[in-house]
Amino acid sequence: MLVNYSVSFDLSQDPTVLLSKLQLSLWSLRQHNTTVPVLVFVYDMVPGELRRICYRYGAEVVERGSYSGRLADLCPEGWPVLARYPTLHKFLNFGQLGGQQRTLYCDCDTLFADDVAGLFSAYTTADVYAREEVHSTLSRYGPNRDFLDEPALARLAESLGVAFVPPFNTGVVLVNHGRAADLVLLEEWFVSCVWHFMIWMSLVPQHAAETGYGTLDAIEQAHRRASHEQLTRALPYPSANQWIVEEVATWLALGAVPGLRIGQFSPADVPQNGELADPARGPDRWHMCHYFSTDPSTAQAWLPTGQHTTSTRS
């Protein structure tokens, strides 16, 4: 089994916040398991502080080179727009996993409160496990068609000839049975899917107008960079939230893998967002939490050990 993270550091941005989240996640992981292999895939620059954090917590740094260069290889027309969206890289590392049968991908805003081996042991049947997407049909919050129009997503999957995958959050994803090798073959398809969504977004800007959801930088340039063929194949985007485009493309990409079985983490094992603060949860022991980039100091207070990490400068 293997745990992996993927990060990208832009020279123009302060890396401190991201480094702090990664350190907190690695610290919490190592409080309960000191032996599981951990890979941290890094795009663009590799801060010296990142190397020190990874060395301290026994994680291997895997340099992946230029993020924009990787996207240019996969989508020559769209990479200048795609590269402004900072999270596509986490779907582009499956080829570097060395034939691992089981791997757990984690965003940096995750915490561990128990031995990660227990999570691997509890979830063995399906090929992919994750938590349901917030505001999807399966969500405790109920569906929200502005955030995610599932009927439109289902129609899109049918038109593309792929299976409908129940929407899930990509912040914590377990891949079993060596199926990561199948996903390597979908990298170009995945990026192309994101690009064709972006073209549609730029042609239909009113889909996100006055909704309060996040919009992508330079998205208005997409249709101007697209070829005529790409313009005719623009994909209607089933959400007013442009920031979840990576997730939507992931669901469609997984739907293209024949026979892939999708399962769900229990909220008791992998709470997400504010679920840990819900009084109805009680004192149940949880394995890990995806806290959706809330303040790390608040998230740290959820750890049952009550211990504290040091700063990234220690």
C-alpha positions in Angstrom: 0.0 0.0 0.0 1.1 3.6 -0.7 0.0 7.1 0.2 0.5 9.9 -2.3 0.1 13.7 -2.5 0.5 16.0 -5.5 1.4 19.7 -5.3 2.4 22.5 -7.6 4.4 25.6 -6.5 4.2 28.7 -8.6 7.2 31.1 -8.2 4.9 34.0 -8.0 3.0 32.7 -5.0 4.0 32.3 -1.3 4.2 28.5 -0.6 3.9 28.8 3.2 0.2 27.9 3.5 0.4 24.9 1.3 3.6 23.7 3.0 1.9 24.1 6.4 -1.1 22.0 5.3 1.2 19.3 3.9 3.3 19.2 7.1 0.2 18.9 9.3 -1.1 16.1 7.1 2.2 14.2 7.1 2.6 14.7 10.9 -0.8 13.3 11.6 -0.2 10.3 9.3 3.1 9.5 11.0 1.6 9.7 14.5 -0.2 6.5 13.7 1.9 4.8 11.0 5.7 5.2 10.6 6.2 2.7 7.8 3.7 3.2 5.0 5.5 4.5 1.9 4.6 8.1 1.0 5.2 9.9 -2.3 4.9 13.6 -2.8 4.7 14.5 -6.5 5.9 18.1 -7.1 5.4 20.2 -10.2 7.4 23.4 -11.0 9.7 24.6 -8.3 10.6 22.4 -5.3 11.0 24.6 -2.2 13.8 23.6 0.1 11.3 23.6 2.9 9.3 21.0 1.2 12.4 18.7 1.0 13.0 19.2 4.8 9.4 18.4 5.6 9.4 15.3 3.5 12.7 14.1 5.0 11.4 14.7 8.5 8.3 12.6 7.9 9.8 9.9 5.7 8.1 11.0 2.4 9.8 10.7 -1.0 9.8 13.8 -3.2 9.1 13.0 -6.9 9.9 15.9 -9.2 7.5 16.0 -12.1 8.9 19.1 -13.9 6.8 21.8 -15.5 3.1 21.7 -14.9 2.4 23.9 -18.0 4.8 21.7 -20.0 3.0 18.6 -19.0 -0.3 20.1 -20.1 1.2 21.4 -23.3 2.2 17.8 -24.2 -1.4 16.7 -23.6 -3.3 19.7 -25.0 -1.2 22.0 -27.3 -4.0 24.4 -27.9 -5.4 24.7 -24.4 -2.4 24.6 -22.1 -2.1 28.4 -21.4 -5.7 28.4 -20.0 -5.5 24.9 -18.4 -2.3 25.8 -16.6 -4.1 28.6 -14.8 -6.2 25.9 -13.0 -3.9 24.5 -10.3 -5.2 21.0 -9.6 -5.2 19.0 -12.8 -1.8 17.5 -11.9 -3.2 15.1 -9.3 -4.7 13.0 -12.0 -1.5 12.8 -14.0 0.8 10.8 -11.7 -0.6 7.2 -12.0 2.3 6.3 -14.3 4.8 7.0 -11.5 3.2 4.6 -9.0 5.4 1.7 -10.0 2.7 -0.9 -10.4 1.3 -0.4 -6.9 -1.8 -2.5 -6.3 -3.3 -0.1 -3.8 -2.7 3.7 -3.4 -4.4 6.4 -1.4 -4.4 9.9 -2.9 -4.8 12.7 -0.4 -5.1 16.5 -0.8 -2.9 18.4 1.5 -5.9 19.5 3.6 -6.4 16.0 5.1 -5.8 14.8 8.6 -5.3 11.3 10.0 -6.6 10.2 13.4 -5.8 6.5 13.2 -3.5 4.1 11.4 -4.0 4.4 7.7 -3.5 0.7 7.4 -7.0 0.3 9.0 -8.5 2.3 6.2 -6.8 0.1 3.6 -8.1 -3.0 5.5 -11.7 -1.8 5.7 -12.1 -0.9 2.0 -11.0 -3.8 -0.3 -13.9 -4.7 -2.6 -14.4 -1.8 -5.0 -11.7 -0.5 -7.4 -12.1 3.1 -6.3 -13.3 4.6 -3.0 -14.1 8.2 -2.2 -16.7 10.3 -0.3 -19.8 11.5 -2.2 -19.7 15.0 -3.7 -21.2 17.7 -1.6 -24.7 18.7 -2.9 -24.9 15.5 -5.1 -27.9 13.2 -4.8 -26.0 11.0 -2.2 -25.0 14.0 -0.1 -26.4 14.5 3.4 -26.9 18.2 2.3 -29.2 17.2 -0.5 -28.9 17.9 -4.2 -28.3 21.4 -5.5 -28.7 21.7 -9.3 -26.7 24.9 -9.5 -23.7 23.3 -7.9 -24.1 20.0 -9.8 -26.8 19.1 -12.3 -26.7 15.3 -12.0 -29.3 14.7 -14.7 -27.3 16.8 -17.1 -24.1 14.9 -16.1 -25.9 11.6 -16.7 -27.0 12.7 -20.2 -23.4 13.9 -20.9 -22.0 10.5 -19.9 -24.4 8.7 -22.1 -23.6 11.0 -25.1 -19.9 10.3 -24.6 -20.5 6.5 -24.3 -19.1 6.2 -20.8 -20.7 4.8 -17.6 -22.3 7.2 -15.2 -20.1 7.4 -12.0 -21.9 8.8 -8.9 -20.2 12.1 -8.2 -17.5 12.0 -5.5 -15.1 14.4 -4.0 -11.5 13.9 -5.2 -9.8 15.1 -2.1 -9.3 11.5 -0.7 -9.4 8.7 -3.2 -8.3 5.0 -2.7 -7.5 3.0 -5.8 -7.4 -0.8 -5.4 -6.6 -3.9 -7.5 -3.9 -2.2 -9.6 -6.5 -0.1 -11.4 -4.1 2.9 -11.4 -2.4 1.3 -14.4 -5.7 1.6 -16.3 -6.0 5.3 -15.4 -2.6 6.1 -17.0 -4.2 5.5 -20.4 -6.9 8.2 -19.7 -4.6 11.1 -19.0 -5.0 12.7 -22.4 -8.7 12.0 -22.5 -9.1 13.6 -19.0 -7.3 16.8 -20.0 -9.2 17.0 -23.3 -12.4 16.7 -21.3 -11.4 19.6 -19.1 -10.4 21.6 -22.1 -13.7 21.1 -23.9 -15.6 22.0 -20.8 -13.6 25.2 -20.6 -14.4 26.0 -24.2 -18.1 25.7 -23.5 -17.7 27.9 -20.3 -16.1 30.7 -22.4 -18.8 30.5 -25.0 -21.6 30.4 -22.4 -20.4 32.7 -19.6 -23.9 33.2 -18.3 -23.9 29.7 -16.8 -21.9 31.0 -13.8 -23.2 34.6 -13.7 -24.3 35.8 -10.3 -24.2 32.4 -8.7 -21.5 33.1 -6.1 -19.4 30.1 -7.2 -15.8 30.2 -8.2 -14.7 31.1 -11.7 -11.5 30.3 -13.5 -8.8 32.7 -14.5 -8.5 33.5 -18.2 -11.5 31.2 -19.0 -12.7 33.8 -21.5 -9.7 33.0 -23.7 -10.6 29.4 -24.1 -12.8 29.6 -27.2 -10.3 32.0 -28.9 -7.5 29.4 -28.6 -9.7 26.4 -29.6 -9.5 24.9 -33.1 -12.7 24.8 -35.2 -13.1 21.1 -34.4 -12.7 21.7 -30.7 -15.3 24.5 -30.8 -17.8 22.0 -32.4 -17.1 19.5 -29.7 -17.4 21.8 -26.7 -18.9 19.9 -23.7 -21.9 21.5 -21.8 -20.6 21.9 -18.3 -23.2 20.6 -15.7 -22.4 23.1 -12.9 -22.2 26.8 -12.1 -19.1 26.2 -10.1 -16.1 26.2 -12.5 -13.7 25.1 -9.8 -15.0 21.6 -9.7 -14.2 21.0 -13.4 -11.4 18.6 -12.5 -13.8 16.5 -10.5 -16.4 16.4 -13.3 -13.8 15.3 -15.8 -12.5 12.7 -13.3 -16.0 11.1 -13.0 -16.3 10.9 -16.8 -12.8 9.5 -17.2 -13.4 6.8 -14.7 -16.7 6.0 -16.5 -14.6 5.2 -19.5 -12.8 2.3 -17.7 -14.7 -0.9 -18.4 -16.0 -2.7 -15.3 -14.6 -0.2 -12.8 -16.3 -0.6 -9.5 -16.9 2.6 -7.4 -17.5 2.5 -3.7 -18.0 5.1 -0.9 -16.1 5.8 2.3 -18.3 5.9 5.3 -18.7 9.3 6.9 -17.8 7.7 10.2 -14.4 6.7 8.7 -13.6 9.6 6.4 -15.6 12.7 7.5 -15.3 15.8 5.2 -15.8 19.5 5.4 -17.5 20.5 8.7 -18.8 17.0 9.6 -16.5 16.6 12.5 -18.0 19.7 14.1 -21.5 18.2 14.0 -22.6 17.4 17.6 -24.7 14.4 16.2 -21.5 12.6 15.3 -20.6 11.8 18.8 -17.1 10.6 19.9 -16.7 8.0 17.0 -13.1 7.3 16.1 -12.3 8.3 12.5 -9.5 7.4 10.2 -9.0 10.6 8.3 -10.7 13.8 7.5 -10.7 16.1 4.4 -11.3 19.5 5.9 -11.7 21.5 2.6 -8.9 24.0 3.3 -10.4 25.5 6.4 -8.0 27.1 8.8 -5.4 24.4 9.7 -5.4 25.5 13.4 -9.1 24.8 13.5 -8.7 21.5 11.8 -5.9 20.5 14.1 -8.2 20.9 17.1 -10.2 18.0 15.8 -7.3 15.6 16.3 -8.2 13.3 19.3 -4.5 13.2 20.4 -4.6 17.0 21.3 -1.0 17.2 20.1 0.4 20.0 18.1 2.8 20.2 15.3 5.7 22.6 14.9 5.9 25.3 12.3 7.4 24.6 8.9 10.5 26.4 10.0 11.4 24.1 12.8 
